[in-house]
């Protein structure tokens, strides 16, 4: 790793040189630290760059002046620890500049107070534009070596005590970067896991969804579960362990849940060449979270309702209504994590309807009405639930699960996926009748009856039972 940092655009170099000039004019030594250097050394690149800087003192005062100088937004993040942020929009990009006072008397002590060695690398800003930038990197704790070895390692033994969220962050970094966690750091994480209870749910949520966005989510969740860290965040897991599910399953409820997540990840890789499915999964449900992460979380939650519905009837283990019980738990978890209404609604649909594709697959050729009702009820989550159903089925390999039934399930769901993608591209037909038509024709008053009639007409139109306005009105008359 020698030579310049060559991946900055002209716009970024201009902003950084402007910051350097401003720092020199104010006699301030600025050090670039953290993620930007880590990602540069790994050859990774984000669309919107976040620059983290530390300086000896008076970071808030410096940051406020700099924000004013470049016309950026400004906010104080932590007055006590001298931390602030300037946000600048330039053309199509957004640049974030964080300024923080040293977390100690000097730079070495500041870097010692950071979370992991790979994030404890610094560079004095005026060396950024030198001929051999890499030669000037400040790396007291061998972060570059750990980057090369693909290892997550705490800088010091009290890292998790100082901020317990770092326990989860170690795993999110491992998942996103494809790294392993050093054994000593893993032992410390397990030892201090109960301290995660003191961390705000918003901070937990952000690290959790970094894991859910990653292709390595299964391995990460599996290790978190083995260390009993995951059940600190989701105590519901304790009741899922050890519950057998009868002869159709080969795993208990909890192991089946993890296996469903694993099978989903395999499916998502298999569908990686289908641009329509990829585009669907990459849709943003919120500004920060994509549908693919919510789908993985839905797979994780899909059977959380089984422990409360467990019954033994005539020697059989049953979980009747576990999907409806699961929606209540999903809502509670979504509330705990402070997810948005849209995210909560998506998760509830996944949990509530995850059995529906299996019911449809009981027949080699589901009726048009049954398919219409599934797509109507599942709405925007219909495709995701079909993928979840496939993963759920593949995670079920008990002695009574036949190859013939599994193959039929695969065939039916594959056709449903194809139908969904085809219909999504087609323009939705215009309604044959409206509420006003019903009011005028039958002298009705506004009431829930009109909504029920229109809903029935939409279904009949979709399955080809009514094709004209006159036919629709005749059916409406019979309903009334």
DOSEDREN-654383 format. One record per residue (C-alpha): residue in one letter; x, y, z. Coordinates in Angstrom, 3 decimals. Example, Ala and Ser with C-alpha at 12.3 -4.5 7.8 and 13.67 -1.06 7.14 Angstrom:
2
("A",(12.300,-4.500,7.800)),
("S",(13.670,-1.060,7.140)),
REM end
This chain:
480
("X",(0.000,0.000,0.000)),
("X",(2.085,2.883,-1.286)),
("X",(1.352,5.974,-3.321)),
("X",(-1.375,8.572,-3.243)),
("X",(-5.016,8.365,-2.254)),
("X",(-6.250,8.530,-5.851)),
("X",(-9.954,7.839,-5.487)),
("X",(-11.102,11.299,-4.412)),
("X",(-13.000,13.215,-7.084)),
("X",(-12.126,16.760,-8.084)),
("X",(-15.062,18.020,-6.008)),
("X",(-13.862,16.092,-2.949)),
("X",(-10.261,17.221,-3.344)),
("X",(-11.477,20.792,-3.639)),
("X",(-13.466,20.512,-0.403)),
("X",(-10.574,18.860,1.451)),
("X",(-8.032,21.399,0.232)),
("X",(-10.410,24.150,1.287)),
("X",(-10.638,22.568,4.743)),
("X",(-6.830,22.275,4.930)),
("X",(-6.414,25.943,4.067)),
("X",(-9.022,26.916,6.642)),
("X",(-7.303,24.779,9.327)),
("X",(-3.907,26.352,8.588)),
("X",(-5.382,29.835,8.723)),
("X",(-6.770,29.004,12.166)),
("X",(-3.519,27.278,13.270)),
("X",(-5.253,23.931,13.808)),
("X",(-3.727,20.501,13.182)),
("X",(-6.482,18.265,11.821)),
("X",(-6.265,14.466,11.702)),
("X",(-8.400,12.366,9.399)),
("X",(-9.431,9.203,11.250)),
("X",(-11.712,6.177,11.176)),
("X",(-13.876,4.778,8.429)),
("X",(-12.684,6.837,5.483)),
("X",(-9.112,5.573,5.957)),
("X",(-10.256,2.011,6.624)),
("X",(-12.355,1.948,3.458)),
("X",(-9.587,3.553,1.428)),
("X",(-7.138,0.883,2.528)),
("X",(-9.704,-1.798,1.613)),
("X",(-10.522,-0.217,-1.738)),
("X",(-14.155,0.309,-0.724)),
("X",(-16.154,3.350,-1.763)),
("X",(-19.429,4.933,-0.579)),
("X",(-21.565,7.299,-2.632)),
("X",(-21.778,9.923,0.115)),
("X",(-18.529,10.291,2.038)),
("X",(-18.306,10.795,5.794)),
("X",(-15.078,12.478,6.887)),
("X",(-14.125,12.113,10.569)),
("X",(-11.554,14.505,11.993)),
("X",(-10.086,14.913,15.423)),
("X",(-8.160,17.869,16.827)),
("X",(-6.643,18.756,20.174)),
("X",(-9.490,20.960,21.450)),
("X",(-12.254,23.433,20.517)),
("X",(-13.675,21.166,17.810)),
("X",(-17.172,22.653,18.086)),
("X",(-15.942,26.195,17.621)),
("X",(-13.787,25.142,14.655)),
("X",(-16.577,23.110,13.058)),
("X",(-19.087,25.937,13.385)),
("X",(-16.715,28.399,11.679)),
("X",(-15.913,25.936,8.887)),
("X",(-19.603,25.219,8.248)),
("X",(-20.238,28.942,7.954)),
("X",(-17.268,29.290,5.600)),
("X",(-18.563,26.687,3.089)),
("X",(-22.315,27.264,3.575)),
("X",(-22.932,23.886,5.205)),
("X",(-25.499,22.776,7.748)),
("X",(-24.171,22.498,11.300)),
("X",(-25.164,20.574,14.423)),
("X",(-23.542,19.907,17.789)),
("X",(-23.486,16.148,18.396)),
("X",(-22.036,16.009,21.897)),
("X",(-21.201,19.230,23.713)),
("X",(-19.587,17.447,26.674)),
("X",(-17.099,15.556,24.489)),
("X",(-16.648,18.338,21.924)),
("X",(-18.229,16.743,18.880)),
("X",(-20.041,18.407,15.966)),
("X",(-21.012,17.877,12.343)),
("X",(-21.102,19.940,9.164)),
("X",(-23.113,18.658,6.188)),
("X",(-22.488,20.009,2.695)),
("X",(-24.480,19.188,-0.422)),
("X",(-22.428,19.581,-3.588)),
("X",(-23.947,18.642,-6.941)),
("X",(-25.431,15.134,-6.498)),
("X",(-23.424,14.166,-3.403)),
("X",(-23.709,14.872,0.313)),
("X",(-20.509,15.229,2.353)),
("X",(-20.423,14.925,6.119)),
("X",(-17.590,16.419,8.175)),
("X",(-17.388,15.376,11.833)),
("X",(-15.014,17.198,14.174)),
("X",(-14.203,15.864,17.643)),
("X",(-11.823,16.844,20.456)),
("X",(-9.063,14.368,21.313)),
("X",(-10.304,11.682,23.698)),
("X",(-7.180,12.155,25.785)),
("X",(-4.176,14.476,26.038)),
("X",(-2.780,13.534,22.615)),
("X",(-3.510,11.675,19.372)),
("X",(-2.132,8.363,20.631)),
("X",(-4.518,8.400,23.596)),
("X",(-7.371,9.440,21.294)),
("X",(-6.793,6.440,19.034)),
("X",(-6.462,4.165,22.075)),
("X",(-10.016,5.160,23.085)),
("X",(-11.504,3.975,19.776)),
("X",(-13.376,0.730,19.205)),
("X",(-11.332,-1.492,16.868)),
("X",(-7.804,-1.393,15.553)),
("X",(-9.017,-1.078,11.964)),
("X",(-10.712,2.201,12.964)),
("X",(-7.757,3.512,14.984)),
("X",(-5.674,4.720,12.035)),
("X",(-5.059,8.433,11.477)),
("X",(-3.525,10.785,8.920)),
("X",(-2.617,14.415,9.376)),
("X",(-4.703,16.289,6.827)),
("X",(-1.782,18.106,5.207)),
("X",(-0.253,14.701,4.320)),
("X",(-3.315,13.691,2.301)),
("X",(-1.963,15.314,-0.842)),
("X",(1.654,14.156,-0.502)),
("X",(3.344,11.953,-3.097)),
("X",(3.411,8.920,-0.747)),
("X",(0.335,9.334,1.412)),
("X",(0.374,5.815,2.804)),
("X",(3.837,6.357,4.272)),
("X",(2.396,9.006,6.602)),
("X",(-0.412,6.918,8.083)),
("X",(-0.361,6.923,11.899)),
("X",(-1.042,3.389,13.108)),
("X",(-0.067,2.846,16.740)),
("X",(-2.189,-0.296,17.152)),
("X",(-1.442,-2.249,13.940)),
("X",(-4.796,-1.604,12.293)),
("X",(-3.317,-1.964,8.796)),
("X",(-2.047,-5.437,9.664)),
("X",(-5.495,-6.427,10.961)),
("X",(-7.068,-5.107,7.760)),
("X",(-4.729,-7.311,5.734)),
("X",(-5.531,-10.286,7.978)),
("X",(-9.268,-9.491,7.845)),
("X",(-9.603,-9.450,11.613)),
("X",(-11.796,-7.383,13.950)),
("X",(-9.886,-6.681,17.165)),
("X",(-10.640,-4.294,20.034)),
("X",(-8.005,-1.654,20.687)),
("X",(-8.065,-2.316,24.443)),
("X",(-9.732,-4.757,26.861)),
("X",(-12.266,-2.245,28.229)),
("X",(-13.642,-1.288,24.800)),
("X",(-16.970,-3.099,25.331)),
("X",(-17.353,-1.733,28.857)),
("X",(-16.899,1.847,27.663)),
("X",(-19.560,1.374,24.980)),
("X",(-21.449,-1.967,24.980)),
("X",(-22.864,-1.266,21.502)),
("X",(-19.384,-2.126,20.239)),
("X",(-20.264,-5.771,20.960)),
("X",(-22.879,-5.688,18.205)),
("X",(-20.761,-3.388,16.057)),
("X",(-17.943,-5.961,16.022)),
("X",(-20.351,-8.400,14.405)),
("X",(-21.800,-5.874,11.976)),
("X",(-18.283,-4.982,10.792)),
("X",(-17.449,-8.680,10.474)),
("X",(-20.622,-9.263,8.432)),
("X",(-20.232,-6.247,6.144)),
("X",(-16.488,-6.655,5.551)),
("X",(-16.415,-10.453,5.547)),
("X",(-13.908,-10.438,8.437)),
("X",(-13.539,-12.711,11.468)),
("X",(-13.500,-11.544,15.082)),
("X",(-10.281,-12.156,16.997)),
("X",(-10.800,-14.862,19.708)),
("X",(-9.865,-12.588,22.626)),
("X",(-12.290,-9.931,21.399)),
("X",(-14.969,-12.618,20.984)),
("X",(-14.404,-13.748,24.582)),
("X",(-14.687,-10.162,25.832)),
("X",(-17.906,-9.682,23.845)),
("X",(-19.438,-12.772,25.431)),
("X",(-18.307,-11.697,28.901)),
("X",(-19.864,-8.219,28.629)),
("X",(-22.979,-9.176,26.615)),
("X",(-25.472,-8.272,29.361)),
("X",(-24.346,-4.649,29.155)),
("X",(-26.166,-4.444,25.785)),
("X",(-29.319,-3.938,27.871)),
("X",(-28.086,-0.410,28.646)),
("X",(-27.819,0.626,24.975)),
("X",(-30.613,2.610,23.321)),
("X",(-32.813,0.653,20.916)),
("X",(-32.087,3.102,18.085)),
("X",(-28.351,2.369,18.238)),
("X",(-28.989,-1.381,18.425)),
("X",(-31.322,-1.139,15.431)),
("X",(-28.692,0.504,13.229)),
("X",(-26.093,-2.222,13.856)),
("X",(-28.707,-4.966,13.542)),
("X",(-29.773,-3.742,10.108)),
("X",(-26.182,-3.453,8.939)),
("X",(-26.081,-7.184,9.596)),
("X",(-29.421,-7.720,7.822)),
("X",(-28.142,-5.832,4.775)),
("X",(-25.121,-8.131,4.569)),
("X",(-24.785,-11.351,2.571)),
("X",(-23.115,-12.817,5.677)),
("X",(-26.165,-12.287,7.891)),
("X",(-26.740,-15.971,8.651)),
("X",(-23.211,-16.712,9.894)),
("X",(-23.280,-13.552,11.977)),
("X",(-26.676,-14.335,13.580)),
("X",(-25.590,-17.930,14.207)),
("X",(-22.494,-16.841,16.126)),
("X",(-24.421,-14.180,18.042)),
("X",(-26.898,-16.876,19.040)),
("X",(-24.188,-19.317,20.113)),
("X",(-22.683,-16.676,22.386)),
("X",(-26.143,-15.898,23.837)),
("X",(-25.714,-12.282,22.702)),
("X",(-28.670,-12.308,20.331)),
("X",(-31.142,-13.212,23.069)),
("X",(-30.146,-10.079,24.994)),
("X",(-31.742,-8.130,22.127)),
("X",(-34.473,-10.705,21.470)),
("X",(-35.330,-12.484,24.747)),
("X",(-38.116,-14.273,22.822)),
("X",(-35.429,-16.642,21.508)),
("X",(-35.085,-18.366,24.896)),
("X",(-38.580,-19.855,24.554)),
("X",(-37.876,-21.081,21.013)),
("X",(-34.905,-23.270,21.889)),
("X",(-35.591,-26.967,22.313)),
("X",(-39.183,-26.950,21.022)),
("X",(-39.584,-29.922,18.672)),
("X",(-41.949,-29.506,15.730)),
("X",(-43.111,-32.977,14.798)),
("X",(-42.242,-35.317,11.925)),
("X",(-42.400,-32.714,9.150)),
("X",(-39.443,-30.887,10.700)),
("X",(-35.885,-31.992,11.447)),
("X",(-34.994,-28.973,13.614)),
("X",(-36.426,-27.305,16.700)),
("X",(-38.169,-23.929,16.333)),
("X",(-35.038,-21.850,16.876)),
("X",(-32.719,-23.929,14.681)),
("X",(-35.399,-23.911,11.971)),
("X",(-35.517,-20.119,12.179)),
("X",(-31.772,-19.854,11.612)),
("X",(-31.915,-22.417,8.810)),
("X",(-34.660,-20.386,7.104)),
("X",(-32.392,-17.328,7.136)),
("X",(-29.586,-19.452,5.667)),
("X",(-31.814,-20.835,2.930)),
("X",(-33.062,-17.335,2.142)),
("X",(-29.496,-16.095,1.682)),
("X",(-28.841,-18.986,-0.716)),
("X",(-32.011,-18.118,-2.644)),
("X",(-31.070,-14.457,-2.860)),
("X",(-27.714,-15.406,-4.357)),
("X",(-29.450,-17.750,-6.819)),
("X",(-31.783,-14.946,-7.933)),
("X",(-28.904,-12.475,-8.189)),
("X",(-29.095,-12.467,-11.996)),
("X",(-32.817,-11.695,-12.151)),
("X",(-32.783,-7.924,-12.511)),
("X",(-36.479,-7.565,-11.641)),
("X",(-36.051,-9.389,-8.319)),
("X",(-32.805,-7.515,-7.586)),
("X",(-34.525,-4.172,-8.213)),
("X",(-37.407,-5.205,-5.937)),
("X",(-35.047,-6.207,-3.127)),
("X",(-33.016,-3.000,-3.477)),
("X",(-36.023,-0.723,-3.068)),
("X",(-35.685,1.577,-0.048)),
("X",(-38.489,1.191,2.489)),
("X",(-36.972,4.052,4.495)),
("X",(-34.090,6.392,3.730)),
("X",(-31.654,3.953,5.373)),
("X",(-33.136,0.488,4.955)),
("X",(-33.762,-1.631,1.872)),
("X",(-36.431,-4.253,1.346)),
("X",(-33.781,-7.013,1.287)),
("X",(-32.833,-6.264,4.915)),
("X",(-36.473,-6.283,6.001)),
("X",(-37.011,-9.584,4.190)),
("X",(-34.116,-11.162,6.099)),
("X",(-35.572,-9.751,9.317)),
("X",(-38.996,-11.113,8.346)),
("X",(-37.450,-14.563,7.845)),
("X",(-35.851,-14.199,11.272)),
("X",(-39.214,-13.322,12.881)),
("X",(-41.534,-15.607,10.907)),
("X",(-41.929,-18.319,13.595)),
("X",(-41.605,-16.221,16.762)),
("X",(-45.294,-16.975,17.451)),
("X",(-44.793,-20.736,17.780)),
("X",(-43.894,-20.978,21.503)),
("X",(-47.123,-19.244,22.595)),
("X",(-49.287,-21.445,20.343)),
("X",(-47.617,-24.790,21.103)),
("X",(-50.186,-27.540,21.726)),
("X",(-50.028,-31.353,21.869)),
("X",(-53.215,-32.813,20.415)),
("X",(-53.634,-36.594,20.137)),
("X",(-49.896,-37.082,20.202)),
("X",(-49.249,-34.406,17.559)),
("X",(-47.307,-31.173,18.038)),
("X",(-49.237,-28.249,16.533)),
("X",(-48.860,-24.472,16.387)),
("X",(-52.304,-23.425,15.148)),
("X",(-52.502,-19.674,14.617)),
("X",(-48.779,-19.093,15.191)),
("X",(-48.667,-16.665,12.283)),
("X",(-51.295,-14.414,13.916)),
("X",(-49.620,-14.689,17.324)),
("X",(-46.377,-13.848,15.519)),
("X",(-47.764,-10.596,14.138)),
("X",(-48.327,-9.330,17.682)),
("X",(-44.736,-10.178,18.613)),
("X",(-43.433,-8.632,15.388)),
("X",(-45.263,-5.395,16.211)),
("X",(-43.804,-5.382,19.733)),
("X",(-40.283,-5.914,18.391)),
("X",(-40.769,-3.244,15.720)),
("X",(-41.907,-0.849,18.424)),
("X",(-38.903,-1.731,20.603)),
("X",(-36.545,-1.021,17.712)),
("X",(-38.508,2.116,16.783)),
("X",(-39.060,1.023,13.199)),
("X",(-41.197,3.162,10.899)),
("X",(-44.857,2.435,10.203)),
("X",(-43.988,1.222,6.695)),
("X",(-41.352,-1.168,8.040)),
("X",(-43.698,-2.469,10.718)),
("X",(-46.487,-3.040,8.195)),
("X",(-44.093,-4.915,5.889)),
("X",(-42.885,-7.201,8.697)),
("X",(-46.440,-7.880,9.879)),
("X",(-47.470,-8.901,6.349)),
("X",(-44.491,-11.256,6.047)),
("X",(-45.225,-12.970,9.354)),
("X",(-49.006,-13.062,8.850)),
("X",(-48.998,-14.440,5.305)),
("X",(-45.845,-16.581,5.252)),
("X",(-47.949,-19.777,5.151)),
("X",(-50.211,-18.651,2.282)),
("X",(-47.918,-19.681,-0.612)),
("X",(-47.700,-23.144,0.957)),
("X",(-51.493,-23.390,1.066)),
("X",(-51.641,-22.338,-2.590)),
("X",(-49.072,-25.017,-3.419)),
("X",(-51.339,-27.719,-1.990)),
("X",(-52.823,-27.643,-5.482)),
("X",(-50.693,-28.017,-8.590)),
("X",(-52.870,-25.322,-10.203)),
("X",(-54.229,-22.795,-7.674)),
("X",(-57.419,-21.039,-8.763)),
("X",(-57.334,-17.541,-10.227)),
("X",(-59.409,-16.338,-7.265)),
("X",(-56.988,-17.804,-4.697)),
("X",(-54.003,-16.244,-6.447)),
("X",(-55.720,-12.880,-6.744)),
("X",(-56.564,-12.847,-3.051)),
("X",(-52.989,-13.693,-2.112)),
("X",(-51.531,-10.896,-4.213)),
("X",(-54.186,-8.480,-2.933)),
("X",(-53.580,-9.315,0.739)),
("X",(-49.777,-9.483,0.567)),
("X",(-49.644,-6.336,-1.612)),
("X",(-46.105,-4.913,-1.863)),
("X",(-44.646,-7.786,0.166)),
("X",(-46.050,-10.499,-2.135)),
("X",(-42.749,-11.280,-3.854)),
("X",(-40.778,-11.209,-0.617)),
("X",(-43.217,-13.599,1.046)),
("X",(-42.909,-16.012,-1.888)),
("X",(-39.133,-16.028,-1.421)),
("X",(-39.583,-16.485,2.333)),
("X",(-41.951,-19.402,1.671)),
("X",(-39.354,-21.130,-0.494)),
("X",(-36.698,-20.658,2.197)),
("X",(-39.101,-21.892,4.885)),
("X",(-39.918,-24.998,2.853)),
("X",(-36.259,-25.770,2.156)),
("X",(-35.552,-25.497,5.892)),
("X",(-38.162,-28.224,6.558)),
("X",(-36.740,-31.710,6.012)),
("X",(-38.442,-34.015,8.479)),
("X",(-39.185,-37.688,7.654)),
("X",(-42.774,-36.878,6.554)),
("X",(-41.683,-34.113,4.175)),
("X",(-41.800,-35.786,0.774)),
("X",(-39.747,-34.853,-2.232)),
("X",(-42.912,-34.738,-4.348)),
("X",(-44.596,-32.149,-2.094)),
("X",(-41.419,-30.053,-1.907)),
("X",(-41.060,-30.093,-5.697)),
("X",(-44.693,-29.057,-6.177)),
("X",(-44.188,-26.207,-3.722)),
("X",(-41.137,-25.033,-5.680)),
("X",(-42.976,-25.213,-9.026)),
("X",(-46.088,-23.369,-7.839)),
("X",(-44.127,-20.625,-6.081)),
("X",(-41.846,-20.192,-9.118)),
("X",(-44.948,-19.643,-11.296)),
("X",(-46.363,-17.176,-8.775)),
("X",(-43.108,-15.222,-8.806)),
("X",(-43.231,-15.100,-12.601)),
("X",(-46.875,-13.961,-12.556)),
("X",(-46.116,-11.260,-9.982)),
("X",(-43.228,-9.846,-12.022)),
("X",(-45.273,-9.953,-15.234)),
("X",(-48.316,-8.247,-13.722)),
("X",(-46.154,-5.616,-12.054)),
("X",(-45.038,-4.457,-15.498)),
("X",(-48.582,-4.350,-16.859)),
("X",(-50.860,-1.371,-16.447)),
("X",(-53.599,-2.041,-13.903)),
("X",(-57.009,-2.107,-15.641)),
("X",(-59.425,0.696,-14.894)),
("X",(-62.330,-0.154,-12.572)),
("X",(-65.502,-1.058,-14.443)),
("X",(-67.701,0.701,-11.866)),
("X",(-67.170,3.321,-9.167)),
("X",(-68.859,4.186,-5.907)),
("X",(-70.720,6.990,-7.673)),
("X",(-72.070,4.483,-10.204)),
("X",(-73.494,2.350,-7.368)),
("X",(-75.051,5.323,-5.594)),
("X",(-76.767,6.568,-8.757)),
("X",(-77.883,3.186,-10.102)),
("X",(-79.211,1.709,-6.863)),
("X",(-79.998,4.826,-4.817)),
("X",(-77.501,3.765,-2.151)),
("X",(-76.158,5.928,0.614)),
("X",(-72.420,5.998,1.394)),
("X",(-71.700,2.949,3.575)),
("X",(-69.254,0.028,4.012)),
("X",(-71.456,-1.950,1.588)),
("X",(-70.138,0.110,-1.322)),
("X",(-66.542,-0.735,-0.387)),
("X",(-67.388,-4.449,-0.185)),
("X",(-69.054,-4.383,-3.589)),
("X",(-66.122,-2.585,-5.217)),
("X",(-63.675,-5.034,-3.637)),
("X",(-65.679,-7.978,-5.000)),
("X",(-65.871,-6.366,-8.455)),
("X",(-62.111,-5.842,-8.504)),
("X",(-61.632,-9.552,-7.818)),
("X",(-64.194,-10.671,-10.406)),
("X",(-62.647,-8.362,-12.987)),
("X",(-59.138,-9.660,-12.241)),
("X",(-60.141,-13.322,-12.700)),
("X",(-62.142,-12.555,-15.865)),
("X",(-65.640,-13.179,-14.468)),
("X",(-66.845,-9.689,-15.394)),
("X",(-65.615,-7.781,-18.434)),
("X",(-68.049,-4.906,-18.959)),
("X",(-69.719,-2.237,-16.862)),
("X",(-73.130,-3.829,-17.484)),
("X",(-71.948,-7.214,-16.182)),
("X",(-70.445,-5.537,-13.127)),
("X",(-73.725,-3.760,-12.340)),
("X",(-75.658,-7.046,-12.661)),
("X",(-73.330,-8.687,-10.116)),
("X",(-73.667,-5.634,-7.879)),
("X",(-77.467,-5.938,-7.987)),
("X",(-77.231,-9.581,-6.818)),
("X",(-74.935,-8.574,-3.962)),
("X",(-77.256,-5.776,-2.832)),
REM end
